[in-house]
Amino acid sequence: AQKITQTQPGMFVQEKEAVTLDCTYDTSDPSYGLFWYKQPSSGEMIFLIYQGSYDQQNATEGRYSLNFQKARKSANLVISASQLGDSAMYFCAMRLPTGNQFYFGTGTSLTVIP
Amino acid sequence: GAVVSQHPSRVICKSGTSVKIECRSLDFQATTMFWYRQFPKQSLMLMATSNEGSKATYEQGVEKDKFLINHASLTLSTLTVTSAHPEDSSFYICSAREGALETDTQYFGPGTRLTVL
């Protein structure tokens, strides 16, 4: 069963505007970690932001913030003031306490338009 | 953040040959390393989990005799694609984790693009 769902295969945003990338997850574990990674065309996976299931506040890292709605099981990434360098694939991932692996979503391709 | 390196970044080989890919954690000790495979425009698929000093745990459908994984030290894991065929052509990415908690971030290497002719 799909544990991480990213419903937006592609997104466009105007430079300097904000954009929200959607991510929903499915787990019955009370403890889990949610991650967002950026993958530019070079292929490397760049860690952006982390949200723990018990965290009371939404995570923020510079221009990145995570809109964590636990009841809805969503962990949307918000990028403020988009830059051309933000154009990349973005993956949402979840880590559960049982087992080791990350469960990745299918990714969202973001294109920032000048 | 922590740095993970992979070598080589790109390799082209003939069908039937073996290719070794190295994954190193440069500034931390990684108790666990992971190997992923990514097809064009698709998500990452976990191939195996590698723990230092023990046998790797392979995901369902991954041939352990074809994809040999060795985690010789806390900073080095290797993936060897044996008798490579064109269908093995893919982007292989490793990641490393320092701790064992679900909150511990995985740091990814830059990836290795394998092309089998």
Interface residues (C-beta under 8 A of the other chain):
Chain A: S31 Y32 G33 F35 Y37 S42 G43 E44 M45 I46 F47 Y50 G52 F91 R95 L96 P97 N100 Q101 F102 F104 G105 T106 G107
Chain B: G1 T32 F34 Q38 Q42 S43 L44 L46 T49 T57 E59 F91 I93 S95 R97 L101 E102 T103 D104 T105 Q106 Y107 F108 G109 P110 G111 R113
